[in-house]
Amino acid sequence: MPQTLQAGYTLACEAAAPFDAAVFADLGPAAPEDLLRAADCLLELGAENFLFETFSELNALDRIAAYIKEKRPGAFILTSFAAGPDGVTRHGLHAGTLLQQAADCAAIDAVGLNCVSGPSHLLRLVKGLQRLPQLLAVMPNAGYPAIVRGRTVYEGTPGYFAGRMAEIAAAGARIMGGCCGTTPEFIRKTRAALEKAQPHPAAACRICPGAPEAAPARKGGRNRLAERLSAGERVIAVELDPPADADVSRFLQGARQLVRAGADTVTIADCPIARPRVDSCMLAAKLHRELGIDPIPHMTCRDRNINATRALLLGLSVEGVRNVLAVTGDPVPTAERDEVKSVFSFHSAILTGYIRGLGEENIVAPFQVFAALNVNAANFDAEMKKAQRKRAAGAAGFLTQPVMSERAFANLERAHRELPDMKILGGVIPIVSERNALFMNNEVAGIEIPEPVVRQYRGLGRERAEALAVELSIGFARRMEPYTAGWYFMTPFQRVSLIERILAGLRGGHDAAGG
């Protein structure tokens, strides 16, 4: 038994005894196995009350709570989550969703919010909950920290804190407390304020079991791409890279050609290879307005913090764009890292959950979120674990890397089998020359071109190489058809006419390979 844990719990019990106060075993974020070990130690010491505080996700808390209840059926368990002023945890999950998930766990007695935010922001979060848990705990910080003479201090005052806590109680919270920066004076004033306050008449209504408030109407706007996929129709997505300057005329013309050729959607890379280009989301909004299609802008985790990401999603919602591809993003080239800094507030699975959560909270219109699937991964078991996490976070489907090798086809079939509810768009990239194939094989992550394919391009001029590209691309697309809900074509070097020929071939157009 860890001596520090034993000493801390013993001191707490001695301090509480004269006041007949309850003692809580307080456990913060840690690996599930560490939490279970700590719980065993505390149970052996006689702990009856457990507080799991400052968590950013449910993780294994339901399993740990059930374990504690099995060992001590009379234990009281409170799980508390840390959300920022926008109601989102550092894992990109929304407080309302987490509270409801925890409240639905039979072994958890109460749920709550603590840390990160001050009392006014937690008051706003509580008022914004569509369904208030029956036992809600709220333990804010004493405002927000500031650096004074080299020390971190909280400048909130006990009186202000107590006033906001009375409002939080009126909004329906039943367990009150303080987190970082609060002192005994904060708690004394809060108790006095609560004793004076009258229960808010609406609070009881909001916490009636089995009678949750109806959610407000969702923000509207059709998503025709999602409708087609849901109906089981086969879709064609074509990636078109945005320009590196402000002239988008060629891009728009290419998009028009692709739509006329049969593309259902255009996907737009987000500064590929970490090089600045026209913003993918702004181009998506322009395509939606001018072409009337439902595009898929890529959204990386590399270039935006959570504030910028939220602002961008709000803008997409306003513009009627309802699809995004959440990707981690290519790393910044080594030579540029002194000037260009990556910003990773979260990875692609967390970004997926964050986008889904905004829709569930009715902050934006619901998005159909796609994720990337690398069927060329050397360790496809690990890739499938990532895919399952993305699926659990809310991904509706996957866009794969190009499928050319036998291993890639086998992995695609496996993904189809193990992710039956996911809409998979199989990746196809036309190879335009031997040099192009060698470059992609050696310098582009996630692409594998078999040597027999590379050999077919040796000595070919542009015309014959493009004819071969059309023939191979159609063959790859047809072969993956049983395992996919559609295709994801990547346009090489802006050669839109090449994609047009491939789409014509897939439709059964005459003389597609010969032009």
C-alpha positions in Angstrom: 0.0 0.0 0.0 1.6 3.4 -1.0 2.6 5.2 2.2 1.6 8.6 0.8 -1.9 7.4 0.0 -2.3 5.9 3.4 -1.0 9.0 5.1 -3.2 11.4 3.2 -6.4 9.4 3.8 -5.6 9.0 7.5 -5.0 12.7 7.9 -8.2 13.6 6.1 -10.2 11.2 8.4 -8.6 12.7 11.5 -9.4 16.3 10.3 -13.1 15.4 9.5 -13.8 13.4 12.6 -14.6 16.4 15.0 -17.2 17.7 12.4 -18.7 14.4 11.4 -17.8 15.3 7.9 -17.7 12.9 5.0 -14.2 12.1 3.6 -13.9 11.5 -0.2 -11.1 9.5 -1.7 -10.0 11.9 -4.5 -8.6 10.4 -7.7 -7.5 12.4 -10.7 -6.8 11.4 -14.3 -4.5 8.3 -14.6 -4.3 5.1 -16.5 -7.2 2.7 -15.7 -4.8 0.1 -14.1 -3.4 2.8 -11.8 -6.8 3.9 -10.8 -7.8 0.4 -10.0 -4.7 -0.1 -7.8 -5.4 3.2 -6.0 -9.1 2.2 -5.5 -8.0 -1.1 -4.0 -5.7 0.7 -1.5 -8.4 3.2 -0.5 -11.0 0.4 -0.1 -8.6 -1.4 2.2 -8.3 1.8 4.2 -12.1 1.9 4.6 -13.1 4.5 2.0 -16.8 4.8 1.4 -16.9 7.9 -0.9 -14.9 8.4 -4.1 -14.5 11.5 -6.2 -13.0 11.1 -9.7 -12.2 14.7 -10.7 -10.8 16.7 -13.5 -11.4 14.0 -16.1 -11.6 14.9 -19.8 -13.3 11.7 -21.0 -15.3 8.9 -19.5 -12.5 6.4 -20.4 -12.9 3.4 -18.0 -14.6 5.3 -15.2 -17.8 3.2 -15.6 -15.8 0.0 -15.3 -13.8 1.3 -12.3 -17.0 2.5 -10.6 -18.6 -0.9 -11.1 -15.5 -2.5 -9.6 -15.7 -0.3 -6.5 -19.5 -1.0 -6.1 -18.8 -4.8 -6.4 -16.2 -4.5 -3.5 -18.3 -2.0 -1.5 -21.9 -1.9 -2.6 -22.7 1.1 -0.3 -20.0 3.3 -1.8 -20.9 6.8 -3.1 -19.2 7.6 -6.4 -19.0 11.1 -8.0 -17.3 11.6 -11.4 -16.4 15.1 -12.4 -15.2 16.5 -15.7 -13.1 19.5 -16.6 -14.5 21.6 -19.4 -13.3 25.0 -20.8 -15.6 28.0 -21.1 -16.9 26.7 -24.4 -18.1 23.5 -22.7 -15.4 21.3 -24.3 -12.8 19.2 -22.6 -9.2 18.9 -23.7 -10.1 15.7 -25.5 -12.6 17.6 -27.6 -15.7 16.1 -25.9 -18.7 18.2 -24.8 -19.5 18.5 -21.2 -23.2 17.8 -21.7 -22.5 14.5 -23.6 -20.0 13.4 -20.9 -22.3 14.2 -18.0 -25.2 12.2 -19.6 -22.9 9.2 -20.4 -21.7 9.2 -16.8 -25.2 9.7 -15.4 -26.4 6.7 -17.4 -23.8 4.4 -15.7 -25.6 2.4 -13.0 -22.5 2.4 -10.7 -22.0 6.2 -10.7 -24.1 8.1 -8.2 -23.4 11.7 -9.1 -21.7 13.6 -11.9 -20.3 17.1 -12.2 -17.9 19.7 -13.5 -14.8 21.1 -11.9 -11.6 23.0 -12.6 -10.5 24.9 -15.7 -13.5 27.3 -15.7 -14.6 30.0 -13.3 -18.1 30.2 -11.8 -19.7 32.4 -14.4 -18.8 30.0 -17.3 -19.9 26.9 -15.4 -23.2 28.7 -14.6 -23.6 29.2 -18.3 -22.8 25.5 -19.0 -25.3 24.3 -16.4 -28.0 26.5 -17.8 -27.3 25.3 -21.3 -27.6 21.6 -20.4 -30.6 20.1 -22.3 -31.0 17.4 -19.7 -29.8 18.1 -16.2 -28.5 15.1 -14.2 -30.4 14.3 -11.0 -27.3 14.8 -8.8 -25.1 17.4 -10.4 -21.9 18.7 -8.7 -20.3 22.0 -9.7 -16.9 23.0 -8.3 -15.4 26.0 -10.3 -12.0 27.6 -10.0 -11.8 31.0 -8.3 -11.9 32.7 -11.6 -8.8 32.5 -13.9 -5.1 32.6 -13.0 -2.8 35.6 -13.4 0.9 36.0 -13.0 1.7 38.5 -10.2 5.4 39.0 -9.4 6.3 35.7 -10.8 3.5 33.8 -8.9 0.4 32.3 -10.2 -2.6 33.7 -8.3 -6.4 33.7 -8.7 -7.9 37.1 -8.4 -11.5 36.1 -8.0 -13.1 37.2 -4.7 -15.1 35.1 -2.2 -18.2 37.3 -2.4 -18.4 37.2 -6.2 -17.8 33.5 -6.2 -20.5 32.9 -3.7 -23.1 34.9 -5.6 -22.5 32.9 -8.8 -22.6 29.6 -6.8 -26.1 30.6 -5.5 -27.2 31.0 -9.2 -25.6 27.7 -10.1 -27.6 26.0 -7.3 -30.8 27.7 -8.5 -30.1 26.3 -12.0 -30.2 22.8 -10.6 -26.8 21.9 -9.1 -27.1 19.9 -5.9 -23.5 19.4 -4.8 -21.4 22.6 -4.5 -17.7 23.2 -4.0 -14.6 25.0 -5.2 -11.5 24.0 -7.1 -8.2 25.8 -7.9 -7.7 29.1 -6.1 -10.6 28.7 -3.7 -10.0 29.0 0.1 -12.0 28.3 3.2 -13.4 31.8 2.9 -14.8 31.0 -0.5 -16.6 28.0 1.0 -17.9 29.9 4.0 -19.4 32.7 1.9 -20.8 30.2 -0.6 -22.6 28.3 2.3 -24.0 31.6 3.6 -25.2 32.5 0.1 -26.9 29.2 -0.4 -28.6 29.4 2.9 -30.2 32.7 1.9 -31.1 31.6 -1.6 -34.5 30.1 -2.5 -34.6 27.1 -4.9 -35.2 28.2 -8.5 -38.8 27.1 -9.5 -37.6 25.7 -12.8 -34.8 23.6 -11.4 -37.0 20.8 -10.1 -38.8 20.5 -13.5 -35.5 20.2 -15.3 -34.2 17.3 -13.1 -37.4 15.2 -13.1 -36.2 11.7 -13.9 -37.5 10.4 -17.2 -38.7 13.9 -18.4 -35.8 15.5 -20.1 -36.3 18.8 -21.9 -36.9 18.5 -25.6 -33.8 19.5 -27.5 -34.2 22.6 -29.6 -34.7 22.1 -33.3 -31.5 21.3 -35.2 -30.0 23.9 -37.5 -31.2 22.9 -41.0 -29.8 22.4 -44.4 -29.8 19.3 -46.6 -26.7 17.1 -47.0 -27.4 15.4 -50.3 -24.1 13.4 -50.2 -25.2 11.9 -46.8 -28.6 11.2 -48.2 -27.2 9.3 -51.2 -24.8 7.3 -49.0 -27.6 6.4 -46.6 -29.8 5.3 -49.5 -27.0 2.9 -50.6 -26.2 4.8 -53.7 -22.6 4.6 -55.0 -20.8 7.9 -54.8 -17.8 9.4 -56.6 -15.5 11.8 -54.7 -12.7 13.6 -56.6 -9.9 15.4 -54.8 -8.7 18.7 -56.3 -5.9 20.6 -54.7 -6.5 24.3 -54.0 -4.2 26.8 -55.7 -1.1 28.4 -54.0 -2.2 31.9 -55.0 -5.5 33.8 -55.1 -6.4 32.9 -58.6 -9.1 30.2 -58.2 -10.4 30.3 -61.8 -8.7 27.1 -62.8 -9.8 25.3 -59.7 -13.4 26.3 -60.2 -13.3 25.3 -63.9 -11.8 21.9 -62.9 -14.6 21.4 -60.3 -17.3 22.2 -62.9 -15.8 19.7 -65.3 -15.7 17.0 -62.7 -19.3 17.6 -61.7 -20.3 17.4 -65.4 -18.3 14.2 -65.7 -20.2 12.5 -62.9 -18.5 13.4 -59.6 -20.9 13.6 -56.7 -18.5 15.7 -54.5 -15.2 17.4 -54.7 -12.7 17.0 -51.8 -10.3 19.8 -51.1 -6.9 19.2 -49.3 -6.0 21.5 -46.4 -2.6 22.9 -47.2 -1.1 19.5 -48.3 2.5 18.8 -47.4 2.1 21.7 -44.9 2.4 24.2 -47.7 0.1 27.3 -47.6 -2.7 27.2 -50.2 -6.2 28.7 -50.5 -8.2 27.7 -47.4 -10.0 24.4 -48.1 -13.1 25.4 -46.1 -13.5 28.8 -47.8 -13.2 27.0 -51.2 -15.8 24.5 -50.1 -18.2 27.2 -49.2 -17.6 28.8 -52.7 -18.2 25.5 -54.4 -21.4 24.9 -52.4 -22.7 28.4 -53.4 -21.7 28.4 -57.0 -22.0 24.8 -58.1 -24.7 23.6 -55.7 -22.7 20.5 -54.7 -21.9 19.2 -51.2 -18.0 19.3 -51.1 -15.7 17.7 -48.5 -13.1 20.1 -47.2 -10.2 18.4 -45.4 -9.6 19.8 -41.9 -6.2 19.1 -40.3 -5.3 19.2 -36.6 -1.9 20.8 -37.5 -2.7 24.5 -38.2 -5.5 25.5 -35.8 -6.1 25.5 -32.1 -9.5 24.6 -30.7 -10.8 28.2 -31.0 -9.9 28.5 -34.7 -11.3 25.1 -35.4 -14.6 26.0 -33.7 -14.8 29.3 -35.6 -14.2 27.5 -38.9 -16.9 24.9 -38.2 -19.4 27.7 -37.3 -18.6 29.4 -40.6 -19.0 26.1 -42.6 -22.4 25.6 -40.8 -23.5 29.1 -41.8 -22.5 28.4 -45.4 -24.3 25.1 -45.6 -21.3 22.9 -45.9 -22.2 19.7 -44.1 -19.2 17.3 -44.8 -15.6 17.4 -43.6 -12.6 15.0 -43.7 -10.8 15.1 -40.3 -7.1 14.4 -40.7 -4.0 14.9 -38.5 -2.1 16.6 -41.3 1.3 16.2 -42.9 4.2 17.3 -40.7 5.8 20.7 -41.3 9.0 20.2 -43.4 12.1 20.2 -41.2 13.7 23.1 -43.0 10.7 25.4 -42.2 10.1 24.5 -38.5 11.9 27.6 -37.3 9.3 29.8 -38.9 6.2 27.5 -39.1 4.9 25.9 -35.9 2.5 23.0 -35.8 -0.6 23.5 -33.5 -2.0 20.2 -32.3 -4.9 20.8 -29.9 -6.1 17.3 -30.7 -5.6 14.4 -33.1 -8.0 13.3 -35.8 -10.1 11.0 -33.6 -10.6 13.8 -31.0 -11.4 16.3 -33.8 -14.0 13.9 -35.1 -15.7 13.7 -31.7 -15.5 17.4 -31.3 -17.2 18.1 -34.6 -19.9 15.5 -33.8 -20.4 17.0 -30.3 -21.0 20.5 -31.8 -23.8 19.1 -33.8 -25.3 17.2 -30.9 -25.2 20.3 -28.8 -27.0 22.1 -31.6 -24.2 24.7 -31.9 -23.7 23.9 -35.6 -25.7 21.8 -38.1 -24.8 18.1 -37.9 -21.7 17.3 -40.0 -21.0 14.1 -41.8 -17.4 13.5 -40.7 -15.1 11.3 -42.8 -11.7 10.0 -41.6 -8.7 8.7 -43.3 -7.8 5.0 -43.6 -4.4 3.9 -44.7 -4.8 0.5 -46.3 -1.1 0.5 -47.1 0.0 0.6 -43.4 2.8 -1.8 -42.5 1.0 -2.5 -39.2 -2.7 -2.7 -40.3 -3.7 -4.0 -36.9 -2.7 -0.7 -35.4 -4.5 1.2 -38.3 -7.7 -0.7 -37.6 -7.5 0.2 -33.9 -7.3 3.8 -34.9 -10.2 3.3 -37.3 -12.3 1.9 -34.5 -11.5 4.9 -32.3 -12.5 7.2 -35.1 -15.7 5.2 -35.6 -16.5 5.5 -31.9 -15.8 9.2 -32.0 -18.5 9.6 -34.7 -16.9 9.1 -38.1 -19.5 8.2 -40.7 -17.0 6.8 -43.2 -13.5 6.5 -44.4 -11.5 7.8 -47.4 -8.6 5.4 -48.1 -5.2 5.8 -49.4 -4.7 4.5 -53.0 -5.4 0.8 -53.3 -3.0 -0.9 -55.7 -1.1 -3.7 -54.0 -2.4 -7.2 -53.0 -1.8 -6.2 -49.4 -3.9 -3.1 -49.8 -6.8 -5.0 -51.4 -6.7 -7.5 -48.5 -6.7 -4.8 -46.0 -9.6 -3.0 -47.7 -11.6 -6.3 -47.6 -10.8 -6.6 -43.9 -11.9 -3.1 -43.2 -15.2 -3.7 -45.0 -15.7 -6.9 -43.0 -14.8 -5.4 -39.6 -16.4 -2.0 -40.1 -19.7 -3.0 -41.8 -21.6 0.2 -40.8 -18.9 2.5 -42.2 -19.1 4.1 -45.7 -15.7 3.4 -47.3 -14.6 5.3 -50.4 -11.7 3.5 -52.0 -8.8 5.6 -53.0 -7.6 5.7 -56.6 -4.7 7.9 -57.8 -3.8 7.7 -61.5 -0.1 7.3 -62.1 1.1 9.5 -65.0 4.7 8.3 -65.5 7.4 6.1 -64.1 9.0 9.1 -62.4 5.7 9.9 -60.8 5.4 6.4 -59.5 8.9 6.3 -58.1 8.4 9.7 -56.4 5.2 8.6 -54.7 6.7 5.3 -53.6 9.8 6.9 -52.0 8.6 10.3 -50.9 4.9 10.3 -50.2 3.8 8.6 -47.0 0.9 6.1 -47.2 1.2 5.2 -50.9 2.5 1.8 -52.1 2.8 1.2 -55.9 3.8 -2.4 -56.7 6.9 -2.9 -58.8 5.0 -4.6 -61.6 2.8 -1.5 -62.0 5.9 0.8 -62.0 7.5 -1.3 -64.7 4.5 -0.8 -67.1 5.3 2.9 -67.3 9.0 2.5 -68.4 9.7 4.2 -71.7 6.1 5.6 -72.1 5.4 9.1 -73.4 2.7 11.2 -71.9 -0.1 10.0 -74.2 0.5 6.3 -73.7 1.2 6.8 -70.0 -2.2 8.5 -69.5 -3.9 5.8 -71.5 -2.3 3.2 -69.1 -3.3 5.3 -66.1 -7.0 5.3 -67.3 -6.9 1.5 -67.8 -5.3 0.7 -64.5 -7.4 3.1 -62.5 -10.6 1.6 -63.9 -9.3 -1.8 -63.1 -8.4 -0.9 -59.5 -11.8 0.8 -59.0 -13.8 -2.1 -60.3 -11.8 -4.6 -58.2 -12.6 -2.7 -55.0 -16.2 -2.1 -55.8 -17.6 -5.0 -53.6 -15.9 -3.6 -50.5 -16.7 0.1 -50.9 -19.6 2.6 -51.0 -17.9 4.6 -53.6 -14.6 5.9 -55.0 -12.2 8.6 -54.0 -10.1 9.8 -57.0 -7.1 12.0 -56.5 -6.3 14.3 -59.4 -2.6 14.2 -60.3 -1.1 17.6 -61.3 -4.5 19.1 -61.8 -5.1 16.9 -64.9 -8.9 17.0 -64.7 -9.3 15.6 -68.2 -7.6 12.4 -67.0 -10.2 11.9 -64.3 -12.9 12.7 -66.8 -11.7 9.8 -69.0 -11.6 7.4 -66.0 -15.2 8.4 -65.0 -16.3 7.9 -68.5 -14.8 4.5 -68.5 -16.5 3.6 -65.3 -19.8 4.7 -66.8 -19.1 2.4 -69.8 -18.3 5.3 -72.2 -16.8 4.4 -75.5 -13.1 4.6 -76.2 -12.3 5.9 -72.7 -8.8 4.6 -72.6 -7.9 5.9 -75.9 -9.3 9.4 -75.4 
